[in-house]
Amino acid sequence: EYKDYFDFSIVGYGSSAKTAFEGTLAGREVVTSKELMDAPLTDSEEGTIFVSPHGDKGNTNMYDAFTYVEKIVSKWAASNADNYPPTIIHITDGEFTGDDPTEVIDRVKQIGTSDGKTILWNIHISSESGDGITMPESANALNGPREIQMLNWSSVLPQSEKRFQEEAGKYAFAYNAKPGDLKDCLKIGSQLRTGVAV
């Protein structure tokens, strides 16, 4: 049995941003963990899938996406003022079309609860070869302006982030993340079963 320890929001964006829930959860901006687990798109021995990918011809309007996320997170934080703060896991290739999203990203990072401010992870994935960088302490290990920009978008991990207490003070950021890196960053709470994916 799944208990409602978490609320989830999944946002997809291209030229515009929208909730990515489908099926019986279509149109919902926030769902409980039990509602999510009770409404998979597919459930098989290979794994459980809750959302499906959609393309948008190269458009990645990150500004609009974070403006939409700001609305969701602000409303959630106001209704859950004494809870653990929101955690946002932004999976991206680092490129964006439209306006620079830095201003709205900074606003989102300031939203919080009595337990702290929003923790924003930026997970960069690409077809690039070479080693990835996960949870750096500074920009010293980064090589270009795109990496540094994404680092600056990311939160610094607080001591209250129990999953990564040894990494407190490092950035919630991964560049050129491999599948294993992505999986590690997506772990929240206790792992209840294997083969569950979003």
Summary of the structure (lengths in Angstrom):
residues: 198
radius of gyration: 16.5
end to end distance: 19.0
largest distance: 46.3
contacts: 521
relative contact order: 0.15
helix: 31%
strand: 21%
